[in-house]
Amino acid sequence: MAAVLPLGGCHHDTAPQAVVPAQRRLEYANDLDVLLAVDKQTNQDKGSRTADKWQPPRRAYRCEYARRNTGIKARYRLSVTPPEKLALQEMPAACPQ
């Protein structure tokens, strides 16, 4: 299992809430919407990379990945860097209609 967003991002995010409470981190770590079933190689390739540094190898899944990534960021009020925002906007633009 891998997290759509790196777990470290939840712990050290630069959003308005400077310190994420332990209970919120635990909730995030166990949220099934955050977790993603992947093979070992994909998990290693992704590591703790954000959307601007890594995209799913299956192009067809990039739309879902961008949607989930954006939804998780909104739900947990996590910040989005300008490069991440651009990557998350570009992924769905290439999706089949």
N, C-alpha and C positions, 0 to 999 in steps of 0.2 A: 504494500500500500504506500502511496505517496500523497502528499498534501497538494491540492491545486495551487495553493499559495504556500510559500515556505513558512513553517511554524515559527521560525525566528522572526519573520516579519510581523507576526502578531505580538511577539514579546517586546520588540524594540521599535515599534512603529513611531513615526514622527507626526502622527495626527494630533489634533488638539489635546487628547488625553495622553499625556506624556508617559505615564506608567500604566500598563494594562494590568488590572487586578488579577491575582492568581486564579480566582474562580472563572473569570472570563477566558483566560488562557486555557484552562482545563476544558471549558465548554467548546472552545474553538478546536482544540486537539481531538475531541471526540465527536465533532459534528460530521455526520456522514456525508453532508454536502461538500465538505472540505476535502474529504478523502477520495482518492481515485485509485482504482485497481490498475496497476501497471506491471510490466515484467521487470525483472531485476536490472537489465541494461537501461531501460527507459528511466527508471528511478535514479540510477547512477548518473545518467546523462543530464537529467533535470537538476538533481541536487537541490540547492537552495536558490536557483536562478529564478528571476522574475520574468514576466511575459515579454519584456524587451530583450531578454538574453536567451530565452528558450521558447520554443513552440513545439507542440506535439508533432511527432514524425508523420503521423497520418494526417494529411492535409484535410481530409473530410471531417476530422474531429476538432479542428481549430475553431470552428464557429461555436461549438458547445463549450470548449475550453474558455474562450473569450467571454461567453455569457456567464459561465459559472464563476470565473475569476472576478468579473465586474460585480456580480451579485454578492459574492463573499466580501469583497471590499466594502460594498455599501452596507451590508448587514452588520459587519464588525467595525464600521467607521474607520477603515484603514486608509492611509494616504495612498495616492497614486503619483508617481513621478512623471514628469513630462514624457520621457521615453516609453514608460509603461503605457501611458494613455494613448500615445500614437500607435504602439503595437496592438493594443486592444481595439482600437478603432479600425486598423487596417485588416485584422484577421477576418471579421465578419464581411468586410467589403469584398473579399475573395470567395465567399461562400456561394454554393449553388443556390439558386432561388427556388 
